[in-house]
Amino acid sequence: MTFSPDDDFAAAEYALGTLEAGERAALVARRLREPDLDAAIRAWEARLSPLAEATPPLAPPTDFLPAIEARIHAVAPASDAVATLRRRLTRWRAAAIGATGIAAALAIGIVGREATRPAAPGEFVAVLQKSPDSPAFVATVNLARGELTVRPVAARPQAGKSYELWIIDPKLGAPRSLGVLDASAVTRNPRLSGYDRSVVEDATYAVTIEPEGGSSDGKPSGPPVFVGKLVPVEP
């Protein structure tokens, strides 16, 4: 089976621990029979391990931990309830420690995947974010083919609203829409093929929140919530 860029992306999410339970179980089964996938997961775990070491401990709320520990010690050690509570407590502590760094780590992982895989000619990547620690989407552009691919990171669907991507450059005048983004799946769009290469490279890419289906008049209805600039992916 051919190892694809999407497989490498899944390996990064596995290493970060962001996959849902069903997806993670499926990947565990696959890595047992696919050496390339297993190697990619191991590589991502090694690459991201410094992030985990650099994440400062996050103390749990003082009013929760004593109550949980009291419930554990109040039950007979051999009971199934104790084992269940201990497992939950371990997961809760681990989640608390990693919560502050997971969004930034995911962005680094995704950008790292784009930057370290073999690059096609004229490929660029941009993190669309509100701040360095709040990535929302990662955009990949292939200038040779005029293709735009956008992956959600931490953006969440909003009821009755749509995320819309815009290209902004003085040469274009007003912002130009690049279409509505799917906050739960990869969005692919060929609209960049109609723009000059220098505009695509230098432009700012911005995401606004619009009525469901996108702007009705071809103009942003509000200020950008996420922005980013393209950087080249080195071969």
Residue pairs with C-beta under 8 A, 6 or more apart in sequence:
1 34
3 34
3 36
3 37
3 40
5 113
5 117
7 36
7 37
7 40
8 40
8 113
8 117
9 110
9 113
9 151
10 19
10 23
10 27
11 27
11 37
11 40
11 41
11 43
11 44
12 44
12 48
12 109
12 110
12 112
12 113
13 19
13 106
13 109
14 24
14 27
14 41
14 44
15 41
15 44
15 45
15 47
15 48
15 109
16 44
16 48
16 102
16 105
16 106
16 109
17 98
17 102
18 102
18 106
19 27
27 37
27 41
30 37
31 37
31 38
31 41
32 38
44 109
47 109
47 112
48 105
48 108
48 109
51 101
51 105
51 108
52 98
52 101
52 105
54 101
55 97
55 98
55 100
55 101
55 105
56 100
57 97
58 96
58 97
58 99
58 100
59 96
60 92
60 93
60 96
68 85
68 88
68 89
68 92
69 89
71 85
72 82
72 85
72 86
72 89
75 81
75 82
75 85
76 82
103 133
103 134
103 135
103 153
103 154
104 132
104 133
104 135
106 135
106 153
106 154
107 127
107 129
107 135
107 138
107 153
107 154
110 135
110 138
110 151
110 153
111 125
111 127
111 138
114 123
114 125
114 138
114 140
114 233
115 125
115 233
115 234
118 235
119 233
119 234
119 235
120 142
120 144
121 144
121 235
122 142
122 143
122 144
123 140
123 141
123 142
123 143
123 232
123 233
124 140
124 141
124 143
124 201
124 230
124 231
124 232
124 233
125 138
125 139
125 140
125 141
125 230
125 231
125 233
126 138
126 139
126 141
126 205
126 228
126 229
126 230
126 231
127 135
127 137
127 138
127 153
127 228
128 135
128 136
128 137
128 138
128 139
128 150
128 165
128 205
128 206
128 207
128 226
128 227
128 228
129 135
129 136
129 226
129 227
129 228
130 136
130 225
130 226
134 154
135 153
135 154
136 152
136 153
136 154
136 155
136 207
136 225
136 226
137 150
137 151
137 152
137 153
137 155
137 163
137 181
137 207
137 226
138 150
138 151
138 153
139 148
139 149
139 150
139 151
139 165
139 205
139 228
139 230
140 148
140 149
140 150
140 151
140 233
141 147
141 148
141 149
141 192
141 200
141 230
143 192
143 197
143 200
143 201
145 190
145 193
146 190
146 191
146 192
146 193
146 194
146 195
147 188
147 189
147 190
147 192
147 193
148 178
148 188
148 189
148 190
148 191
148 192
149 186
149 187
149 188
149 189
150 165
150 181
150 186
150 187
150 188
150 189
151 186
152 181
152 182
152 183
152 184
152 185
152 186
155 163
155 181
155 183
155 207
155 226
156 183
157 183
157 184
158 183
158 209
160 211
160 212
161 209
161 210
161 211
161 212
162 180
162 181
162 209
162 210
162 211
162 212
162 213
162 214
163 180
163 181
163 183
163 207
163 208
163 209
163 210
164 177
164 179
164 180
164 181
164 207
164 208
164 209
164 210
164 214
164 215
164 220
165 177
165 178
165 179
165 180
165 181
165 189
165 205
165 206
165 207
166 175
166 176
166 177
166 178
166 205
166 206
166 207
166 208
166 220
166 224
167 175
167 176
167 178
167 192
167 195
167 199
167 200
167 203
167 204
167 205
168 175
168 176
168 203
168 204
168 205
168 206
169 199
169 202
169 203
169 204
171 196
171 199
172 195
172 199
172 203
174 219
175 206
175 219
175 220
177 214
177 215
177 218
178 189
178 191
178 192
178 205
179 187
179 189
179 191
179 214
180 187
180 210
180 213
180 214
181 187
181 207
192 200
200 230
201 230
203 229
203 230
204 227
204 228
204 229
205 227
205 228
205 229
205 230
206 220
206 224
206 226
206 227
207 224
207 225
207 226
207 227
208 215
208 220
208 221
208 222
208 223
208 224
208 225
209 222
209 225
210 220
210 221
211 221
215 221
